[in-house]
């Protein structure tokens, strides 16, 4: 049981969730300044979590 791999999977799922939430907010936006700020924040966090999770899963060796 590799904790790094599990944590990488959790980060990847959080990143996917953040990107999906960004897409939902984008679809329902009216163009106000608050909507744009939330799009940027959720989008950047989603991308960072997704990339770090994928990187952690790829670089962790599978030892039994």
N, C-alpha and C positions, 0 to 999 in steps of 0.2 A: 504494500500500500504506500504509494508515493504521494506525500502531502503537496509537493510542488505541482504535480500533474493535476491533482484535484483542485488546487487553488487556481491554476491556469484555466481549467474548465469553467470554474465559477466566474472568473474575470471575463472569459469569452462570452458566457451567457449574459452577464451584466452589460457587456458592450453591445451585444445584439439587441438586448432590451432597450438600451439607451438610443440606439439608432432607429429602432422601430418607433419609439416614443417621439423622437425628433420628426420622423416622417408624419406621424399623426398630428403633431402640433403644426407642422408645415401645411398640411392639408386643410386644417381648420383656422389658419391665421387670417387676420384681417389687415395685417400690415402695420400694426402699431409698433412703437418702439419697444414695448415690453415683450411682445411676441418675438421680435427679432433677436433680442437679447437671450431669451430662453432657448430659441433655436440654436444659437451659437454655443451656449453653455452646454446644453444636452448633447449636441452633435460632437463637440470636442471631447467631452467626457466619454461618450460612447466609442469614439474612434480610439482614444487612448486605452480604455479598458480592453477593447477588442484586440488591438495590436499587441498589447502586453500579454494578454492571455494566450494568444496564438504563439507568440514567441516563447513563453514559458513552457507550453506543451511541446513545442518542437525541440527545444534545447535540453529538456530534461531526459536523461537516459533512463531506460526501463530496466531496473535491476530487481532480480527476484532472489 
